[in-house]
């Protein structure tokens, strides 16, 4: 487009203004976080979900941890199929900048690991205070202990439906995932956070067979 941008010696970007920019066409990349959230929906419920139009090469850390958890993956050029091949296994996760494990998938994986065999350790290095959803998962019967940016998640046999409060965008997704797998009814409040990062997520899960509705308060 004609911009003058270069990387500095210490990693910063140096931008020099120009008189004008030229027009161009550029395809918007698919959202790796939405793709990962839908795949975890299949994993946490013991289901079989295929996400089309995604970019698997943008999700190396997510897919690696899914395999460690025992999830069967079939990866195409622009598709991923995730099938629960048995009980989920515990893993250790450390959030990092791309291509490391994304902080925006930490909450969704925590929800699934609540039902995994053994103890999982999640270390949050991007936003150390981003564990508010842990307390809400505990309300549903999860066994989670948080200390200094690290959460230890010991898997339980079942989660129980409860009224929970979403604190942010990814916490909303995590609580919905937990609700899909929980016994009984789960009510997720302050779901408006969800719309900052997902488009009609409840409809997509409903099309996959979930019993989920959005209601006005």
Secondary structure as UniProt FT lines:
FT   STRAND          4..7
FT   TURN            9..10
FT   STRAND          13..16
FT   HELIX           32..44
FT   TURN            45..46
FT   STRAND          48..52
FT   HELIX           56..58
FT   HELIX           60..68
FT   TURN            69..70
FT   STRAND          71..75
FT   STRAND          79..84
FT   STRAND          92..95
FT   TURN            98..99
FT   HELIX           103..105
FT   HELIX           106..113
FT   TURN            114..115
FT   STRAND          119..123
FT   TURN            128..129
FT   HELIX           132..139
FT   TURN            140..141
FT   STRAND          143..147
FT   TURN            148..149
FT   STRAND          150..154
FT   STRAND          163..165
FT   HELIX           169..181
FT   STRAND          187..189
FT   HELIX           191..196
FT   HELIX           201..207
FT   TURN            208..209
//
